[in-house]
């Protein structure tokens, strides 16, 4: 999937510890680690909002998209 999680870049740039960020937004360290590695299929908007508030950023700072024409042919997950 061409959507990439860029949370690590923000964490490094802001000098935040992942453990502290997880506690601030109410996630377990495991949940945050899975999101950071891109090993999740989705994220709740509320969680995304909390991450943005804690890091003083926008959703586009945490996610990136590389266009892939095959995305139009991929079946919807349901």
C-alpha positions, 0 to 999 in steps of 0.5 A: 500500500502506498500510504506510509506512516511518517510518525518516526520522522516527527518524533525524532524532529521534535525530540519526543520519546515514544513512551512519553507520547504513548502515555500522553495520547492514551495508547500502549507502547505496543499500539504506538509501535505498531502504528509507527511501523505501519503494521496497522490497517487503520487508525481512529480519527480521534487517535490521529487527532490526539497524536496531532495535538501532542506533536503540534502537527497536522495529519499530513505530517504523520502520513504520506501517500505515493501514487500507485495506479493499481490502487484503483483496481484493488478491492475494498476491504470489508 
